[in-house]
Amino acid sequence: MNNRQGRLKALGILCFLLLFASPAFDQQPTIRVKAIEIQGQRRVEESTIRFYIGTRVGDPFSVSRLRDDIKKIYDLGFFRDVKVDVDSFEGGLRVVFIVEEEPTVAAVRITGNSEVKDEDLREKTTVAVQSILNPDTITETVQNMRSLYQQEGYYFVRVESIVEETTANQVNVEFRITEGQKVTIVDIDFEGNQTFSDKKLKRRIQTKERWFLSFLTESDIYREDQILTDTLRLQAFYQDEGYLRVQVGEPRIEEDRAKNELQLVIPIQEGAQYSVGSLRAEGDDIFSAEEIQSRLTLEAGETYVRSSLQRDIVDLTELYAARGHPFADVIPTTDVDDEAREVHILITPRKGRRVFVGQVVIRGNDFTRDKIVRRQVRLQEGALYDGQQLQNTRRRINNLGFFEEVKIETKRGASEDLLDVDIELKEKPTGAVSGGLGFSSQAKLIIFGEIRETNLFGRGQALALRLSTSAIDTTGSLSFTEPSFFDTNFSFFATAFAQSEEFEGFDRDRLGGGTGFGRSFGENIFGRLLYQLEFNDIFNLEDNVILDIEDQEGETTTSSIFSSLVRDTTDNRFRPTKGAISTVRGQVAGRAYGSDNNFYSIILEHRQFFPLLTKRVIFMGRGQIGYTDGFGGDELPVFERLFLGGSRTVRGFDFREVGPKDDEGRPIGGSASLLFNFELQFPFAAGFRAVAFFDTGQIYEQSGIYNLGELRESAGVGIRVLTPLGPVSLDWGYKLDRQSEEDASELHFAIGRQF
């Protein structure tokens, strides 16, 4: 008997009681309830049922209240039938609720699944063993399982629930799954779009049509929540183009079960485009109206871009926070004139109270010493609060690389004008023993290994031992860095290295080391000065090598000073998405401090990062110019010449392949270099990026001559993976100006920061 039938039966028993409600009995004495009994329950506590019953002993008998009681008992979901008996008792009435409990679930089985694991499906199951059977939880489980399958691309999956009665009022529940084939979206169409093409709108959403790399991104799978988000993206895009009244309707799904394909149709009503009418701002004692208005990117007469106004409000709020007013509220008031299709804007700032920094509390750094983190904090206790310095603090702590999570919150301090800063950290392992294999056409098999600790004893010090070997190079190095020498703004570093390297035409052994200091200048500039001493041995000269290489055969000592200055404004040290890195590097070796060789070099480099397409694509541009030469009558040592080609310079060319060559076709390097790299990065999964690149560069043998017409060019694709070893890159580059006896392309593998 279902719930509806049971309820009707119970109410039928009460029909005779309606007599008490008829006018003929208006003058009769009030009949009261003298007793209430519950019968039939086994697992449900009687007190639970009584809690939901409104009828009480001593109350006047009420048919309507009894009807409500029956409904409440049914709504508990524990009973399949409820009856009511009413009889005389001690001068009143006795009300007996007779319930029949739903059966309990003895077992839950899942059958028919092969593409989704049992444990994943059971996480979506709300029907529990030994619980009372509830049709609502069965329906919920079926919906949960269908949603899980659809997230995996099985849009046409069927999930059936089968309830099998056993003995002793128990049932087995089976969820029988018919998975079907994986279904993809083959076509996305738009209806009603007049201003923007389908192609442009498709670039604004995450859901994509099926293409040959869909198996990597799975963006062609129907996901209801993602499609809902896509409609909001489309609406925001139109509003950013001035279409304030745009309406993006609910997407329509057209199914082709025979081909296991879906077509997505998104209806759009664009409406009219609006422009900015008047644009005014009010001032205060912090910023004048003119200062506020000068910060706005919107201008009267231009297309009204809602996101630009929102960014302006955020920027203005941050300006107030930088002046000690973190609770400032910048209010934009918009008045939409539908007839003129204009939006009139008034900016009203409310600065709030002035606030100072209270306590700065650091938690979660169980291994890392407190002072290591506190060095990165740019807010001083008792100083005027600065919102920009709070962001700088977050970025600097993240760039340490010691923490998996960095959470910074502000809360009220000991008084209203104090704001405490609470820094919550979650540490991650900073030591690693790693190794791997790589390959290049010239170096052949590359074997490398590293033992590294970037937070030695929790002091923030870095110690690393690196070894690598290949057909042309064997290198070992040991390095140490102290980021705050004797708790000052200076850093100290030392390194030792040994290398055996094979050039085209000769071999070189190299042994040496160096030590130096670095210092930060302001927030984004870092300088370094290093002294290095190394011993070089040129040997195994091949026949017919050029004369100046023959003259340099044997052992020499190079004593040199390195210096560098770096300005880094990127948002992330390990995976930048915006900002720039500008670098100046120089080296001078001379007899004045014990060198056999006199030479100098200088390299200028600039890298710029831009987010594109709502930050889904990152553009990186790099330019580098280098120059080196001997002085004092000395030739430039052959091992100090500049070379290009390989994974970090011009991809598609082998190591040192770009530049002048001798009569035997062997690279000989040069005195000047010019290099440009352009790269588009496409994040498609956590820790993964696909890239497309164009590289061009050249080595010039005659110093001071930079001929753009001689640049070599390549293009290609690659992938980046963020691993505990650091960024791993795999690139395939193709020569766009291939010359005779050159391979058409090269495959490059590298670990570490690419550029």
N, C-alpha and C positions, 0 to 999 in steps of 0.2 A: 504494500500500500504506500503510495507516495504521500508527500507532505500535504498536498492539497486535499486528497481524499480523506486523510486522517483528520485534518482540520474540520472538514464538512461533517464528518461523523460525530466529532466531539460537539460541534455546535448543534447538531440535530438532537443530541441528548438534552440540550438546554432549551429546546423549543417550548417545552411545557412551562418553563419558568417565565416565559414572556407574559404569562397570565398575571404575574405579580406587577407587571408594568402597565396593565390596562387600567382605564379610568374606574372600572367597577370596584377596584380594590383601593381607591385613593384614600378611603377612610379607615382602611384596616391598620392594625398596629404594625410598627416596623419589625420586620423579621431580620434577626441578626445571625451572623456566622458564629457558631459555637465551637467548631473544630475544623482543622485543616489537616489532611493526611496526604502523604506522597507514597505511591505504590509502584512497583515495577522496576525501579532503578537498581543497578548492580554496581557499576563503576563510577557513576557520577554521584558525588556526595549529595545527600538530601539537603544539607545546608546551602549548597550552591543553588539548587532549584528554589528553595524558599526565599533566597536573597532576591530573586527576580520576580517573585509573585507579589502583586500589589494588594491582593486580598489579605486581610488580617482578622484574627479572632476578635470578636466584639464589634466589628464593623457591620453596618447595615448591608444586607445582601444586595449586590449590584450585578446585573447581567452584563452590562458594558465593561465593567472592570474585569469580570471573569473572562470575557472575550479577549481583552488585552493581555491577561495572564497567559492564555493559551498561545497567543502570538509570540510573547516573550520567550516562552519555553521552547517553541519551535525555532526561534531565531538563534538559540544557543548552538544549534547544529548538531546536537548530541542524540536527537530522538527522531525516529521514523514515524511514530504515532503518539498522540496524546488524547486521552479520554477524560471526561469529567463525570463523576457520579455525585448527585446531591440527594441527601435524605434527611429526615427529621432526626433531631438529636437534642435532648435536654431543653425543649422549648424553643429551639431554633433550628439551624441547618448545619449539617456536616458536609463539607466539600472535600471530595477525594479526587486528586489528580493521579490518573493511571497512565504511566508512560511506558513506551516500548523503545528501548535504546537502539541506536544504530549499531551495526556490528563493528567489531574491532578489526584492524588490519593485521593479519597474521604474517604476510610476506609481500614484498614489493619486488617485482621482476621487470627487467628491461631487456627486450629481445629485438633482434633485427638490426642492431647498430654495428657498423664496422669502421666507419670513417670518424666517428666521435667516440672517445673512450668512455667506459662505464663510469669512472669517477667524475668526469666532467658532467655527465648527465645526472648523476646522483646529487651533485651540488645544486642542480636546478629543481630537484624533487622536493616538494613540500608535504608529500604524503609519507608519514613515518610509521614504522612498524610499532604495533601495540597502541596506536592512537585510534580514536573513534573515526570511523569512515565519514568523510565530509566531501560531498560532491564539489564544493567550491575549490577545495585544495586539489582535487583531481583535475578540474578544469584549468586551474592555475599552473599545475605541473605540465600539462599538455602544451599550454601556451609558452611556457618557459623553454621547453625542449624544442619547439618549433623555432623560436627566436634564436636559440643557440645554433641550430642547423643552418638557419638563414644567414647568420653571421659568417658561417663557413662557406656559403655559396650554394647550399642545397635549398633553394627557394620552394621547390615542389614537394618537399618532404611531407609525409603523412605520419601523424602520431595518433594512435588509437588507444583508448583506455578500456580495459576489460576487467570487470569485477566478477570474481568467481566465488560463490558462497561455499563454505566448507561445513564444519560442524561447530557446535557450541557458540553460535552467533558470531562467527568469524568469517572473514573473506580474504582472498588473495587478490592483489591488484597487479595487473600486468600492463605495461606500456609497450605496445607493439609498434615498431618503427619501420616504415618503408622509406628508405633514404632517397632513392632515385639518383639521378646524375647531377653533377655540379652545374649550376646555372650562372651565366654571366650576362651583363648588360651589353648588348651589341650596338645599341643606338640610343642617343639622348637627343630629343627634339624639344624645341620651345615653341609655344603658341602665343601670338600677340606681340612679339618683340619686333619693333619697327626701327628703333634707334641703333641697337647693337646686334651684331650678327651672332648666329649660333656659336661660331668658332670662338668669339670673344667671351661669350657667357660661359662656355664650357671650361675656359681657363680659370674661371672664378670659383669653381666648385671642386670638391675633393673626389666625388664619384666620377669615374671615367668610363669611357667605352673600352671594350676589349681591344688589346693590341698585343704585340708579340712578347712584350716584357711584363704583361699583367701578372704573371705568376710571381714576380718579385714584390710588387706593391699591393696586389689583390684589390686595387681600386675599382675594378669592374664588377665587384660583388655587391649585390643588393643588401644594403644595411639601412634599416628604417631610421635609426637615430641619426646616421650620417646624412641621409637624404633630407631629413628635417633641418639639420644644421646647414645644409647646402642652400635650402630655400631662404634661410636667414642671411646667408652670405650674399645671395643674389639681391635680396632686398636692400642690404647695406650698400652694395655696389651701386645700385640705381640711385639711392639717396645721396651717395657721394658724388653722383653726376647731376644732382639737382632735381631728381624726380621724387619729390617728397611724398606724393600720393600713390606711389607704385604699390601694386598688389601682386604678390607671387602666390599663386594658388597651390592647392595640394597636388603633388605630382600624381599622374595617372600611370598605372602599370599595364602594359599590354603584353600578354603572355603568348609564347609559342612553345607549348609543351612538347611537340614533336621534335623540335630542334634544341630544347632545353635553353631557350634564349628569352631575354626580357628586353622590352623597349620602354624607356622612361620618357614621358611627355610632361613638361612643366609649363603650365599656363601662366602668362604674365599680362597684366594690365599696366602699361607704363605711366599713363597720365601725362601731365604737362611738366616742363622743366622750369625750375624757379631760380632766380638770381638774388644776389644780396642787394637789398634796398639801402636803407641807412645803416650805418655802423658807428655806434657811439660807445664811449667808455666813461665811467666815473672814476675819479681818483681819490686818494687819501694821503695821509702823512708819510706813507711808505713809498708809494709810486704815484706820480701825477697821472691825470687822464691821458696826457700826451705820451708818457712813457708806456702806459699799458697799451694804448692803441698802436704804438710803434712795434710792439711785440706780436701783434696779430698778423697771421698770414692771409686771412680773408680780407678782401677789399670790396668796397661798394661797386656794384655794376658787374662783378664777376659771378660765375655760376656758384650757387650755394652748395658747399661741400660740408656735409655734417661732420665727417671725421676730422676735417681741418679745424673746425670750431672746437671739437672735443680735445684735440691735441693742444690747441691754444690754451684752453682752460687748464689742462694738466700742466703745461709749461708755466703758466702764470701762478698756479698753486705752488709749484716747486720754487719759483722765485721768492714767493712770500716765505716758504719754509726755510730758504737759504738766509733770510733776514731774521730768523728767530720766531717765525709765526707758523708752526706746523699745522695749526687748526684753521688756517685761513680757508675761506669758502668763496670761490669766484663763481658768481651766478650769471649764466647767460639767459637773458629774457628774449624770446623770439616772438615776433608778431607776424603771422603769415597772412599776406594779402593775396587771396586766391584770384581776385579779379585782375590785379596787376601782375600776378605771378612773381611776387617779391617777398623776401623775408627781411624784416627789420630787426636788428640785433642791438641789444643794450647789455654791456658788460658791467656788472656791479660787484666790486670786491668787498668782502667782509674779512678784515685781517685777523680777527680773533685776538686772543691774548698773547703777549710775548712770553717765550719759554726758554729756559736754560736747561742744560744737560745735568741730570741728577747723577745717579749711580750707573755705571756701565758694568753689567754682570755677565760673565762668560761661563757657560755650562757645557758639559759634554766632552771637554778636552781632557779625558782621563790620562792619556799618554802624552799629549803635546803640552808643554809647559805654558803656563798662563801668559808669560811675557812674550812668547812667540806670537800668540794671537793678538795680544794687546798692542804690539808694534804696528799692526795693520789698522788699528782703530783710529779714525781721523776725527773723532769727537772727544773733546776733553771735558771731564767733569767740571761743572761750574761755568763753562763757556756758553756763549749764546748758541742755541740749537741751530744746526745747519743741515737741511735735508739733502743737499748735494753731497756733503761729506758722509752722510749715512750711506748713500749709494756707493761712494768710493770705498767705504769700509767693507761693504758686502763684496764688491768686486775684488778687492785686495785679498780678502780671506779666501775667496774661491780660487784665486790664482795661486795660492800656496800649494794647492793640490793635495792637502792632507785630509780633506773632509768630504764625505759623501753628500752631506746636507748642511746648508748654512741658513738658519732662520734668524732673522733680526726683527724684533718687535719693540715697540715703544709703549710705555704705560705711565700713568700718572705717578709722580714721585712723592716725596714727603710733603710738598706743598703744591698749590695750583700752578705756580710758575716753574716747576721742575718736571722734567720728563726723563724717566729712567729708560735706559737702553738694555734690552735683554737679548743676548746672543746665545742661541742654542745650536750646538754643533753635534754632528754625528761623524765620528772618525772612520777612516777606512784604512786598510793596509797600505803602507808606504814602502815596504820592502818587497823586492821581487827577485827571483832567480828565473831567468828566461833564456830562450834560445830559439833558433829557427833556421829555415833554409830559404834561399833566394836564388835567382837566376838572371843572368844577362848574357848576351851573345859573346861578349868579350871576356868577362870574368868567369863565365860558365857557372858552375855550382858555387854558391856563396853560403858558408856556414858561419853563424854568429851566435854569441852568447853574452849574457850580461848578469852581473850581480849588482843590485842597486838598492840603496836606501836613501830616500829623500827627506827623512825626518829622523835623523840619527839620534837615538836616546831621547827623543822628544824635544830636541834642541833646535829643530829646523835646519840642521846641517845636512848636506848631501854628500854621499860617498858612492862612487860607482867604479866598477871594474868591467871593462869591455874587451872582448876578443872577437876577431873575425878573420876568416881566411877564404881565399878564392884563388883562381888560377893566376891572378895578376897582383894580388895584394894580401899581405898578412899584417894585421895591426893589433896591438894591445895598448890599452891606456888605463890609467888610474887617476881619478880626479876627486878633489875635495872642495867643498864650498861652505863657508861660514857666512850667512846672510847679514849678521850684525856683529862686526868685529868689536869685542869688548863692550858690547851693548851700545855701540855708536851707530851713526848712519852709514858707516863704511862696511862693505862686505870684503871678505878675503877669500881667495881661491888659489889652489895649487894643482898642478897636473904633471904627470910623467907619462911618456909614451915611447913606444918602439915600433918601427914599421919597416917592412921589406916590401918594396914596390917595383913592379915591372913596367917600364915605359916602352914605347915603341922605339927600339934602337939601343936601349941601355937599361940597367937596373940601378936601383938606389936603396941603400940601407939608411935608416934615419933613427936616431936615438936622442932623447932630450927631455926637457921639462920646463916648466915656467911657474911663476907666481905673480900675484898682483892684487890690486884693490879695485873696488867699485864703489860708486856712490850715487844715490838718487838726488835729483835736482827737481824739487816740486813733486807733483803727483804723477807725471807721465814720462819724465826724462831720466835716463840712467846712463852714467858714464863709467868707463872701465879703462884701467891702465895696467899693462902686463909686461913683465920682462921674461924673455924666453931664450934659453940656450939649447942649441941642438948641434949634433955632429952628423954630417952627411958623407956618404961614400958612394961615388959614381963608379960602376964597374960593368963588366960584361958588355962592352960596346960592340955593336954589330958593325960589319963592314959598310963602308960608304956613308957613315953618319956624317952630318954636317960638321964643319971644322970647329965651330965654337963649342960643340959638345965634347970633341976630342980634347980640347984645351982644358976642360973642367973635370977630366977623369981624375979619380983619387979622392982623398979625404979632405974635407973642409969643415970649418967651424963657423956657425952663424949665431951671432949674438945680436938680438933685436928687441925693440920695444914696440908693443902693440897698443893701440888706443882705439876706443870706439865710443860713439855717442848714439843712443837710441831714444827715439820718442815714440811711445806706444799708447794709442788712444782706442785700441780695440776693446770690445765688450767682453771678450773671453780669451784668455791666454792660449787655451788648447784648441778651441774651435771658434774662431772669430766669425761674426756675421756682419759687423759694421765697424767702422773706424779705420785707422791707418797706422802703419809702422814705418818710420823713417830712420835710416841708419847711415852713419858715416864711420868707415873703418880705415885705419891707417897702420902702416908698419914701416919702421926704419931700422936697417941693420948697418952698422958702421964700425970701422976699426977703432974708433974712439972708445968703444967699450968691448974690445977684444974679438971682433968679428973678422974672419978672413974675406968676407964678402961685403961690398958696399952696394946697397940697393934700397929702394923705397917703393911703396905701393899705396894706393888709395882707392877705395870702392865706395860709391854712393848708391844707395838703394831706397826705393819707396814702394810700399805695398798698400793698396787701398781695397777696402771691402764695402760692398753695397748690397743691401737686401732688395730683392726685386719680387714682383708679383706677390704682394702681401707677405713678404719674408719667406716665401716657400722656395725661392731660388736665391743663391748668393753669388754675386759677381766679384771676382778677385782680379785686380790688375797689378802687375809688377813691372817696374823698370829698374835696370841696374847698369851702371857704367863703371868700368874699372880701368886703371892705368898703373903701370909699374915700369921701372927702369933702373939701371945701375947708375952710379955716380962716382966721382973721383977717379975716372979713367977705367973703372971696372965694368965688365959686361954683366948683364943680368944673369944670375945662375939659371941653368936650364930647368931645375926643379922648382923655381919660383915663377916660371912663365905661367900665363893664364891659359886655361883650357875651357871648352864648353862641350856639352853633350852628356846625356844621361838623365837620370830620374829627377834631378833637382835643377836642371838648367833647360836644355832644349830636348824635350822628349821626342822619340822617334829616331834619334841619333844615338849611337853607342857612346860610351864613356870617352871623352876627349876627341870625338870624331869631327866636331865642328872646328874649322880654322885651317891655317896653312899647313902644308905637308911637304916633306922633302921629296927628292926624286924617286924614292922607293915607295911613296905613298904613306909614309909614317907621319903622324901628327907631331909637330914641333912646337906648338903653342905660339904665343905672341906677347906683345907688350900692352895691348889695349883690348878691351872687351865691351860689347854692347849686347844687352839681353832684354827681351820683353816677353812676359807671360800673361795670357788672358785665359781666365777659367770661369766656367759656370758650374756651380755645385748644386746638386738636387738632393736634399735630404728625403729619403723615402722610407726609412725605418729607424728605430732607436739605435744610434751608433753607426749608421750606414749613410753614405753619400755617394751618389753617382756624379761623375764630372765629365764635362766636355771642354777641350782646351785647344788653344792655338799658341804656339811658341815660335819665337824668331830671335836669332842672335848671330853674332859673328865674333871671331878673334882676328885682330889685325896685327900683322907682324911689324909694321912700321908704326912707331909710337906717334900719337897725335893725329892719326888719320882715322876718321869714322865715316865710312861710306855706307849709307843706308841701302844702296843698290846691291851690296854684296851680302846682305843678311840672308841666312838660311832659314827655311820655314818648315813647320810641321804642324799637324793637327791630329787629334785623337780623342779617345774616351778612356775612362778609368773608374775605379771604385775606391772609396776610403772606408776603413773600418776602425773604430776607436776601441782599442784593446788595452789590457793591463800593461802591455809592453810599450804603449804609446800608439799614435796613429800609424796604421799600416796602409800602404798605398800600392795599388796594382794598376799600371797604365800601359796602354798600347798606343804608340804614336806612329804616324805615317808621314814619310817625307813628301812634302809638296813640291820640292824642286830636286828630286832624286838625280844624282849624277852617275856616270858609268862606274861600274864596279862597286856600287853601294847597295846594301840591302834596302829593300823598299820600306821596311818598318822595324820597330824594336819593341820588345816587351820589357817593362821596367817594374821592379819590385823594391820597395824601400820601407824601412821602419823609422819613425821619428817625424818630426815636423817637416812637411814637404817644402815649404818656402818660408 
